[in-house]
Amino acid sequence: MRFILFCALLLVTSPLEAAERLNVVASFSILGDFVRNVGGDRINLTTLVGPDSDVHVYTPAPADAKRIAAAKLVIVNGLGLEGWLPRLVQSSGSKAQVVTASTGIAPLKLGSAADPHAWQSIPNARIYVTDIANALAAAAPDDAEFFRDQARSYLEKLETLDREVREAIAKIPPERRKVISTHDAFGYFSAEYGIQFIAPLGVSTETEPSARDIAAIIGQIKAQKIPAVFLENITDDRLIRRIAAETGARVGGTLISDGLTGEKGPAPTYIDMVRHNIKALTSALDH
């Protein structure tokens, strides 16, 4: 009878142990990818702002408060990125520890505020991963060694990725390492790797440039001898062809900055995103 009871207890406790994996919420897709690489199957991960969504303008749903209420750790970028999140955590009544994954990174300025896009430098991404591993290890000490092993393995991949980027950029002549871009998310990439991102003169990133704007951009390209242009808010092919024809500048594809794509997109992981961007940049500049 005791043996039967012992077996029954084993059957009851195994699913409970699976359910007791650490509940972790990440604020957006890039952080979610970092957390997944460190936490593996020892955590239950929820990402609030999923693929193909913009963390800057996210509006939380009621379900998000429930997810945070059930979490032990909430991992955020910080640097002013998730302005909507403190109120969400407060309204959820959560006792979760909020972990800022960018702790230890020296912030750059974007206008008068901190630039939150620190992940665009791979050495910074390594700091994110180390901060995440330390937080997971502290929250679930029994799995601490697992988290540290996972982090070590992923950090090696990031080190290889960093070398790839530096080797790719080294092949571009220094005078060609500049692009016009409507993105303002590449300050850390620029500071780390030496490609200059120049804003198009007088053009809003919210609206499509007018014919007058395009004329100003063409003048800017010629004056500053800029070899490539990434203007992702232009949907009119005629304007793109005009820029290319009048300046000789290559019009690049899409640079991915603030979030990952879905599985079928070009950047379902952070490593994929960096490789996509460096390929787009080098193919536009290395000519």
C-alpha positions as a printed Julia matrix, in Angstrom:
287×3 Matrix{Float64}:
  0.0    0.0     0.0
  2.83   2.4     0.87
  4.51   1.66   -2.46
  1.3    2.49   -4.37
  0.91   5.71   -2.38
  4.55   6.68   -3.09
  4.03   6.14   -6.86
  0.85   8.21   -6.73
  2.75  11.04   -5.03
  5.42  10.91   -7.74
  2.74  11.24  -10.42
  1.24  14.22   -8.62
  4.49  16.09   -7.99
  6.03  15.84  -11.47
  3.48  18.11  -13.23
  3.67  20.52  -10.3
  7.41  20.8   -10.69
  6.95  21.59  -14.39
  4.41  24.27  -13.48
  6.82  25.79  -10.96
  9.23  26.97  -13.61
 10.13  30.62  -13.12
  7.5   32.95  -14.61
  9.3   35.73  -16.5
  7.87  38.63  -18.48
 10.03  40.49  -21.02
  8.84  43.87  -22.24
  9.53  43.39  -25.97
 10.77  40.95  -28.59
 14.53  41.63  -28.56
 14.7   41.28  -24.77
 12.47  38.21  -25.05
 15.03  36.61  -27.36
 17.86  37.32  -24.91
 15.81  35.88  -22.02
 14.86  32.78  -24.03
 18.5   32.07  -24.86
 19.48  32.25  -21.18
 16.38  30.75  -19.54
 15.79  27.87  -21.93
 13.21  25.36  -20.7
 13.67  26.33  -17.05
 11.4   29.38  -17.39
  7.9   30.26  -18.58
  8.47  33.34  -20.75
  5.87  35.89  -21.83
  6.82  38.77  -24.13
  4.44  41.73  -23.96
  5.32  43.48  -27.24
  5.69  40.67  -29.73
  7.26  40.41  -33.2
  6.51  43.1   -35.79
  5.22  45.46  -33.07
  6.65  48.81  -31.91
  7.55  48.99  -28.23
  7.65  52.81  -28.38
  3.92  53.19  -29.03
  2.56  50.05  -27.39
 -0.78  50.22  -25.58
 -1.02  47.55  -22.86
 -4.0   45.18  -22.88
 -5.83  43.99  -19.72
 -4.25  40.55  -20.23
 -0.8   42.13  -19.81
 -1.6   43.11  -16.21
 -2.52  39.47  -15.49
  0.74  38.27  -17.01
  2.74  40.67  -14.87
  0.74  39.74  -11.75
  1.74  36.08  -12.3
  5.43  36.85  -12.92
  8.34  36.6   -10.53
 10.61  38.69  -12.79
  9.73  41.48  -15.21
 12.69  42.26  -17.47
 12.74  45.71  -19.09
 15.13  47.67  -21.27
 14.99  50.91  -19.3
 16.55  54.13  -20.66
 13.02  55.51  -21.09
 11.96  52.93  -23.7
  8.89  51.52  -21.94
  7.12  54.64  -20.69
  3.87  52.69  -20.4
  5.27  49.96  -18.16
  5.57  51.4   -14.61
  1.84  52.16  -14.48
  1.06  48.67  -15.8
  3.2   47.04  -13.09
  1.54  49.19  -10.42
 -2.01  48.48  -11.64
 -1.3   44.73  -11.78
 -0.54  44.61   -8.05
  2.44  42.45   -8.96
  5.14  41.6    -6.44
  7.52  40.8    -9.31
 11.05  42.11   -9.27
 11.59  44.55  -12.14
 15.02  44.0   -13.71
 16.57  46.65  -15.97
 18.64  44.71  -18.49
 20.6   47.77  -19.67
 22.15  48.35  -16.22
 25.87  49.0   -16.63
 25.6   50.5   -20.12
 26.74  54.11  -20.6
 23.76  55.74  -22.35
 24.1   57.91  -25.42
 21.85  60.93  -25.97
 18.98  61.07  -28.46
 18.05  64.73  -28.47
 17.75  65.7   -24.8
 16.87  62.19  -23.57
 18.78  58.94  -23.2
 18.92  56.87  -26.38
 17.2   53.59  -25.42
 18.43  51.52  -28.41
 21.53  50.23  -26.61
 21.13  46.68  -28.02
 22.34  47.95  -31.43
 25.91  47.55  -30.11
 26.79  43.87  -29.67
 29.12  44.57  -26.71
 26.07  46.18  -25.07
 23.97  43.12  -25.94
 26.51  41.07  -23.98
 25.84  43.3   -20.95
 22.09  42.73  -21.35
 22.61  38.96  -21.4
 24.89  39.02  -18.34
 22.35  41.14  -16.41
 19.55  38.75  -17.4
 21.56  35.67  -16.39
 22.36  37.2   -12.98
 18.7   38.07  -12.4
 17.46  34.59  -13.35
 20.13  32.93  -11.21
 19.18  35.07   -8.19
 15.46  34.36   -8.66
 15.9   30.58   -9.09
 19.12  29.56   -7.31
 18.58  25.86   -8.0
 18.9   26.58  -11.72
 21.66  29.18  -11.41
 24.36  26.98  -12.95
 22.09  26.13  -15.88
 21.41  29.82  -16.55
 25.11  30.67  -16.37
 25.99  27.84  -18.78
 23.29  28.99  -21.21
 24.54  32.57  -20.97
 28.15  31.52  -21.6
 27.12  29.64  -24.74
 25.07  32.57  -26.06
 27.77  35.12  -25.21
 30.2   33.12  -27.37
 27.74  33.39  -30.27
 27.52  37.15  -29.73
 31.31  37.4   -29.69
 31.42  35.62  -33.06
 28.7   37.95  -34.37
 30.65  41.01  -33.23
 33.7   39.77  -35.17
 31.54  39.22  -38.27
 30.26  42.8   -38.13
 33.73  44.3   -37.64
 35.2   42.2   -40.48
 32.36  43.21  -42.82
 32.76  46.92  -42.04
 36.56  46.74  -42.37
 36.05  45.91  -46.07
 34.17  49.19  -46.66
 36.46  52.13  -47.48
 36.32  54.61  -44.54
 35.06  57.47  -46.75
 32.06  55.33  -47.76
 30.93  54.47  -44.24
 27.97  56.85  -44.17
 24.3   56.51  -45.02
 21.21  58.69  -44.93
 18.55  57.0   -42.83
 15.12  57.99  -41.54
 15.87  55.79  -38.51
 17.21  57.41  -35.36
 17.8   54.05  -33.71
 21.39  53.35  -34.77
 23.38  55.68  -32.52
 24.98  52.83  -30.57
 25.74  50.89  -33.77
 27.35  54.02  -35.21
 29.43  54.67  -32.1
 30.58  51.04  -31.89
 31.26  50.26  -35.55
 32.0   53.59  -37.23
 29.19  53.83  -39.78
 27.71  57.33  -39.8
 23.92  57.59  -39.91
 22.81  60.97  -41.24
 19.22  62.21  -40.99
 17.62  63.43  -44.21
 17.32  67.22  -44.12
 13.9   68.55  -43.19
 12.1   65.23  -43.6
  9.69  63.87  -41.0
  9.95  60.15  -40.33
  6.16  60.06  -39.89
  5.13  61.17  -43.4
  6.27  60.35  -46.89
  8.71  62.92  -48.31
  7.34  65.4   -50.83
  9.0   66.19  -54.19
 10.63  69.2   -52.5
 11.95  66.97  -49.7
 13.4   64.58  -52.29
 15.16  67.48  -54.02
 16.69  68.49  -50.67
 17.83  64.9   -50.03
 19.41  64.73  -53.49
 21.32  67.95  -52.77
 22.42  66.57  -49.39
 23.66  63.3   -50.93
 25.7   65.17  -53.55
 27.14  67.71  -51.11
 28.19  65.1   -48.53
 29.07  62.34  -51.06
 26.8   59.84  -49.32
 26.9   56.43  -51.03
 23.67  54.88  -49.68
 20.19  55.86  -48.57
 17.74  53.97  -46.35
 14.39  55.79  -46.51
 11.85  53.29  -45.29
  8.9   55.68  -45.28
  9.06  56.09  -49.07
  6.59  53.81  -50.8
  6.72  55.5   -54.21
  9.27  53.66  -56.38
  9.54  56.66  -58.72
 11.01  58.79  -55.92
 13.5   56.07  -55.04
 14.53  55.7   -58.68
 14.92  59.47  -58.97
 17.27  59.57  -55.95
 19.36  56.75  -57.41
 19.44  58.19  -60.94
 20.39  61.74  -59.91
 22.98  60.89  -57.27
 24.37  57.44  -58.02
 23.61  56.54  -54.38
 22.4   53.03  -53.69
 18.93  52.89  -52.14
 19.14  50.17  -49.51
 16.44  47.84  -48.25
 15.02  47.74  -44.75
 17.05  48.18  -41.56
 15.46  46.52  -38.53
 15.87  48.44  -35.3
 13.22  48.28  -32.58
 11.85  44.75  -32.68
 12.17  41.33  -34.26
 10.1   39.96  -37.12
  7.9   36.87  -37.05
  9.4   33.44  -37.76
  8.94  33.87  -41.52
 10.52  37.34  -41.57
 14.21  38.16  -42.02
 14.93  38.71  -38.31
 13.15  36.31  -35.94
 16.12  36.46  -33.54
 18.57  39.16  -32.42
 21.46  37.46  -34.25
 19.35  37.28  -37.42
 18.51  41.0   -37.05
 22.17  42.05  -36.8
 23.14  39.85  -39.77
 20.25  41.24  -41.82
 21.27  44.84  -41.08
 24.97  44.36  -41.75
 24.18  42.6   -45.04
 21.87  45.47  -46.09
 24.5   48.06  -45.13
 27.5   46.37  -46.72
 25.67  45.55  -49.95
 24.71  49.24  -50.26
 28.12  50.65  -49.25
 30.76  48.19  -50.43
 30.86  49.19  -54.11
